[in-house]
Amino acid sequence: MARASNAPARPARRRVPQQARSRRTRERILAAAVDCFEHHGYDDTTTAMIAARAGIGVGTLYGYFPDKRELLLTLFGLWSTELADVVLRGLDPERWAGGDVREHTRELIDTLFHMQTLRPGIQRVLWERYFKDPDFHAPFERVRERLRCAVVDFARAIGPAQLRDGLDVEGAALIVVNAVQWNAVHAYMHGTPAEIDAAARNTAEMVERFLFRD
C-alpha cells in the first residue's frame, strides 16, 4: 500500500482566463495600429506591420480584425465615444448645479480642446478617412447626436432666465457641438500649444455669447 506523503499539497497553477487574454491581445493590436498609422499613415500601413508591432502573427490579428480599415474604424469609434463620455460627464447637472455655469462651460471647452492630445497623429488619419470613406460617418454622427442631446438637456436645465432671449435650444445645440468639435480639431492639427489655448478661450467666449444673457 502506498504511503501517504506528508509534503504540503502544491497549489494548483492558475490559468489566465481566455477572455482576459483575448482582451489583452486586442488591446495590443489597437495600440500597435495607433503607432503604425501615426508613423506611416493609413495607405502605407499594412496588417503585417501592425501584427509585428503587436508581437503576434498576422493570422492571429485576422482573428480579431479582418483588415486595417476595420481596425481604424474601431479606433475612430473608441476615440469618439471617449470624447462623448467626457462631455456627458461635464454636462451632468451634479457637476455644475449651484456654481457659475459660464465658468463651468469654459472649463469643459478647455478640457475638450486639450483632449485632442490624447491621440497625437492618429486624428489626422481618422479625419482623412472620414472625408474619404462613408463608413466613417455613422460612428461620428451617432456621437454627435449624443452630444447634441446632452447640450439640449444642459440648456434646459439652466433655464430661460440665464439663456439668451429667443434662443432656439435645439438648433443652438447642434451649432455649439459643431463649432467646438471642428475648432478643437483644427487647432490641434495646425496650432502650437499657445494657439490651442487661445482657440479654446475664444471658442468658449463665442459659446458664452451665443447661449447666455449679457
C-alpha positions as CSV (number, residue, x, y, z in Angstrom):
1,M,0.0,0.0,0.0
2,A,1.4,3.4,-1.0
3,R,2.4,5.6,1.9
4,A,0.7,9.0,2.1
5,S,3.0,11.9,1.5
6,N,3.4,14.3,4.3
7,A,4.5,17.1,1.9
8,P,2.1,20.0,1.6
9,A,0.0,20.0,-1.4
10,R,1.3,22.3,-4.2
11,P,-1.2,25.0,-5.1
12,A,-2.9,24.5,-8.4
13,R,-1.4,26.7,-11.1
14,R,-3.9,29.4,-12.1
15,R,-4.7,29.6,-15.8
16,V,-5.3,33.0,-17.3
17,P,-8.9,33.2,-18.5
18,Q,-9.1,33.0,-22.2
19,Q,-11.4,36.1,-22.3
20,A,-8.9,38.2,-20.4
21,R,-6.1,37.0,-22.6
22,S,-8.1,37.8,-25.7
23,R,-8.9,41.3,-24.4
24,R,-5.2,42.0,-23.8
25,T,-4.3,40.8,-27.3
26,R,-7.0,43.0,-28.8
27,E,-5.7,46.0,-26.8
28,R,-2.1,45.3,-28.0
29,I,-3.3,45.2,-31.6
30,L,-5.1,48.5,-31.2
31,A,-2.1,50.1,-29.6
32,A,0.1,48.8,-32.4
33,A,-2.3,50.1,-35.0
34,V,-2.2,53.6,-33.5
35,D,1.7,53.5,-33.6
36,C,1.7,52.3,-37.2
37,F,-0.9,54.7,-38.5
38,E,0.8,57.6,-36.8
39,H,4.2,56.8,-38.2
40,H,3.4,55.5,-41.6
41,G,-0.1,56.9,-42.5
42,Y,-3.1,54.8,-43.5
43,D,-2.1,53.9,-47.0
44,D,1.4,52.7,-46.2
45,T,0.5,50.8,-43.1
46,T,-0.1,47.0,-43.6
47,T,-1.6,44.4,-41.3
48,A,1.8,42.7,-41.3
49,M,3.3,45.9,-39.8
50,I,0.6,46.0,-37.1
51,A,1.0,42.4,-36.2
52,A,4.8,42.7,-35.9
53,R,4.4,45.7,-33.7
54,A,1.9,43.9,-31.5
55,G,4.2,40.8,-31.3
56,I,1.7,38.4,-32.9
57,G,1.3,36.6,-36.1
58,V,-0.8,38.1,-39.0
59,G,-3.1,35.1,-38.7
60,T,-3.8,36.0,-35.1
61,L,-4.5,39.6,-36.0
62,Y,-7.1,38.4,-38.6
63,G,-8.9,36.5,-35.8
64,Y,-9.7,40.0,-34.3
65,F,-9.9,42.3,-37.3
66,P,-10.4,41.4,-41.0
67,D,-8.3,44.3,-42.3
68,K,-6.7,47.6,-41.4
69,R,-9.8,49.5,-42.3
70,E,-11.8,47.7,-39.7
71,L,-9.0,48.5,-37.2
72,L,-9.2,52.2,-38.0
73,L,-13.0,52.2,-37.7
74,T,-12.7,50.6,-34.3
75,L,-10.2,53.3,-33.2
76,F,-12.5,56.0,-34.5
77,G,-15.4,54.6,-32.6
78,L,-13.3,54.4,-29.4
79,W,-12.0,57.9,-29.7
80,S,-15.4,59.4,-30.5
81,T,-17.0,57.6,-27.5
82,E,-14.2,58.7,-25.2
83,L,-14.8,62.3,-26.3
84,A,-18.6,62.0,-25.8
85,D,-18.2,60.5,-22.4
86,V,-16.1,63.4,-21.2
87,V,-18.8,65.9,-22.5
88,L,-21.7,63.9,-20.9
89,R,-19.9,63.8,-17.6
90,G,-19.2,67.5,-17.8
91,L,-22.8,68.4,-18.6
92,D,-24.2,66.4,-15.8
93,P,-26.2,68.8,-13.5
94,E,-24.4,67.4,-10.5
95,R,-21.1,68.8,-11.8
96,W,-22.3,72.4,-12.2
97,A,-25.5,72.9,-10.2
98,G,-25.1,75.7,-7.7
99,G,-21.9,77.0,-9.4
100,D,-21.0,79.5,-12.1
101,V,-22.4,78.0,-15.3
102,R,-20.3,80.2,-17.6
103,E,-17.1,79.2,-15.8
104,H,-18.1,75.5,-16.0
105,T,-18.7,75.9,-19.7
106,R,-15.3,77.5,-20.2
107,E,-13.6,74.7,-18.2
108,L,-15.4,72.0,-20.2
109,I,-14.5,73.5,-23.6
110,D,-10.9,73.9,-22.5
111,T,-10.9,70.2,-21.5
112,L,-12.2,69.2,-24.9
113,F,-9.6,71.2,-26.8
114,H,-6.8,69.6,-24.8
115,M,-8.2,66.1,-25.1
116,Q,-7.1,66.2,-28.7
117,T,-3.5,65.5,-27.5
118,L,-4.6,62.1,-26.2
119,R,-4.4,60.7,-29.7
120,P,-1.4,62.5,-31.3
121,G,-1.1,62.0,-35.0
122,I,-3.9,59.4,-35.3
123,Q,-6.5,62.1,-35.6
124,R,-5.1,63.3,-38.9
125,V,-5.5,59.8,-40.3
126,L,-9.0,59.4,-38.8
127,W,-10.3,62.7,-40.3
128,E,-8.7,62.0,-43.6
129,R,-10.6,58.7,-43.8
130,Y,-13.8,60.4,-42.6
131,F,-13.8,62.6,-45.7
132,K,-12.9,59.7,-48.0
133,D,-14.9,56.7,-46.6
134,P,-18.6,57.0,-45.9
135,D,-18.5,54.2,-43.3
136,F,-16.6,56.6,-41.0
137,H,-19.7,58.9,-41.0
138,A,-22.0,56.7,-38.9
139,P,-20.0,56.5,-35.7
140,F,-19.3,60.2,-35.8
141,E,-23.0,61.0,-36.4
142,R,-24.1,58.8,-33.5
143,V,-21.7,60.5,-31.2
144,R,-22.6,64.0,-32.5
145,E,-26.3,63.2,-31.8
146,R,-25.5,62.1,-28.2
147,L,-23.6,65.4,-27.7
148,R,-26.4,67.5,-29.2
149,C,-29.0,65.9,-26.9
150,A,-26.7,66.5,-23.9
151,V,-26.3,70.2,-24.8
152,V,-30.1,70.5,-25.2
153,D,-30.6,68.9,-21.7
154,F,-27.9,71.2,-20.3
155,A,-29.5,74.3,-21.7
156,R,-33.0,73.3,-20.5
157,A,-31.6,72.5,-17.0
158,I,-30.0,76.0,-16.9
159,G,-33.4,77.5,-17.6
160,P,-34.6,80.5,-19.7
161,A,-33.6,83.0,-17.0
162,Q,-29.9,82.6,-18.0
163,L,-30.2,81.9,-21.7
164,R,-30.3,84.5,-24.4
165,D,-33.8,85.7,-25.4
166,G,-35.4,83.8,-28.3
167,L,-32.7,81.1,-28.3
168,D,-33.7,78.0,-30.3
169,V,-32.3,75.4,-28.0
170,E,-32.5,72.5,-30.4
171,G,-30.8,74.4,-33.2
172,A,-28.3,76.1,-30.9
173,A,-27.1,72.7,-29.5
174,L,-26.1,71.5,-32.9
175,I,-24.3,74.7,-33.7
176,V,-22.4,74.6,-30.4
177,V,-21.4,70.9,-30.9
178,N,-20.1,71.5,-34.5
179,A,-18.3,74.7,-33.6
180,V,-16.5,73.3,-30.6
181,Q,-15.6,70.0,-32.3
182,W,-14.3,71.5,-35.5
183,N,-12.4,74.4,-33.8
184,A,-10.8,71.9,-31.5
185,V,-9.7,69.6,-34.3
186,H,-8.4,72.4,-36.5
187,A,-6.5,73.9,-33.5
188,Y,-4.9,70.6,-32.7
189,M,-3.9,69.8,-36.2
190,H,-2.5,73.2,-37.1
191,G,-1.7,75.1,-33.9
192,T,1.0,75.4,-31.4
193,P,0.2,74.8,-27.7
194,A,-0.2,78.5,-27.2
195,E,-2.5,78.7,-30.2
196,I,-4.6,75.8,-28.9
197,D,-5.0,77.6,-25.6
198,A,-6.1,80.8,-27.4
199,A,-8.5,78.9,-29.6
200,A,-10.1,77.2,-26.6
201,R,-10.6,80.6,-24.9
202,N,-12.0,82.2,-28.0
203,T,-14.4,79.3,-28.6
204,A,-15.6,79.4,-25.0
205,E,-16.2,83.1,-25.3
206,M,-18.2,82.6,-28.6
207,V,-20.3,79.9,-27.0
208,E,-21.0,82.0,-23.9
209,R,-22.1,85.0,-26.0
210,F,-24.3,82.7,-28.2
211,L,-26.0,80.9,-25.3
212,F,-26.2,83.2,-22.3
213,R,-27.7,86.5,-21.5
214,D,-25.3,89.5,-21.1
